[in-house]
Amino acid sequence: MQVIDVDSHVTVVKALEGTPFQVKVLPDGGHLIEFDGVRIDLTPPQGKTLRPHKPPIDISTTWDLDRRLEDLDREGIDKQVLIFHTSHVFYGAEPKLAVQIARKYNDGLAETIATCRQPSRYLGAAPLPLQDPEAAADEAERAVKELKMPVVVIGTNVRGKNLDLPDFWPFFARMNELDIPIIVHSDGLTNFQTHPAAGERTGWWDRGPFSADNPIWWMLSHPFEHMIAIARIIYSGLLDRYPNLKFIFEEGNVGYALYLFDRLESGWEFGELLFGPRAHLRGPSKHPLEYLDHFHWAVESEDSMIAEVVKRWGADRVLYSSDYPHPDTPWPESVKEMKEALEQYSEADQAKVLGGNASRLMRL
């Protein structure tokens, strides 16, 4: 049974050299990433991320793919999809600059994978400068065809603009042609995300970096962002316009999705109640659940709703993720815990979740 982790994180130091995104690596492996006064601080004491009731993580594994192999083997992970720490990292930049940096970053990511000890263990996920949709489409095509990356990454919104807006149709038109999955990665820990849902009410702006003091912003912002994006993607009719689109939502787990689709189905009927048949003159041509095949969720093992989702929707919608090496990762128990969460299901269903679905979507 092959295990493919579709949500792990990486810093590609070389890729950001000479750009306004400054990366400073410390002797103990810790590092700082800074752009325009906004900083990601990855500098735990003595280079070790300490975690309650779990083994520490060597912070150098964030950028050292050879050192990381030890931790993958300990967990039993065959392959990892490598995502920068936040999909929104380039969104704060002026569009032309964002395009330049994204290209340089993706080149660096491809080179870092190719020159590590076991390149077949890693899969690049190309972050895209979606504030310039045409350029993002060009970069997606280059990443897939030239850099051989099987997936791209975008945020849940683009500087406050929802993904379904006509501004982004050129990007989705190209993705429809390329027919590769799009990771939609919400951001819970960095100031690079500038427009979180209800940010001022969830305490987003008051949080400290990696704060563990009642992180309501972390609890709510991920699923809020996902629900807004999914609802608008469906009800805008985007999937009728571009029927090959496939999305993998990451960081919010999947439990919320059962409620969301129940609510979206009810909304279909509620629209008729309020407005009659004209409620369906624009927007989707089908009921929300009929679009379910377009959506997938990367799920960490602590989600107590995994088994219920598989029971209701089958095993094809759920993909395994670890969120390694972030502090909240279930590593090194996430594979074991995922198998336990799925123990009532067949080995074939477990194999889909742990790696088969990822392999199918990314055509590995």
Secondary structure, DSSP 8 states (H G I E B T S, - for coil): ---EEEEEEE--TGGGTTSSSEEEE-TTS-EEEEETTEEEEE--GGGEEEETTEEEEEGGGGT-HHHHHHHHHHHT-SEEEEEES-TTTTTTS-HHHHHHHHHHHHHHHHHHHHTSS-GGGEEEEEE--TTSHHHHHHHHHHHHHTS--SEEEE-SEETTEETTSGGGHHHHHHHHHHT--EEEE--SS-TT----TTHHHHTGGG--TT--S--HHHHHHHHHHHHHHHHHHHHTTHHHHSTT--EEEESS-SHHHHHHHHHHHHHHHHHHHHHGGGGGSSS-SS-GGGGGGGEEEEE-TT-TTHHHHHHHH-GGGEEE---TTSTT--TTSHHHHHHHHTTTS-HHHHHIIIIIHHHHHHT-
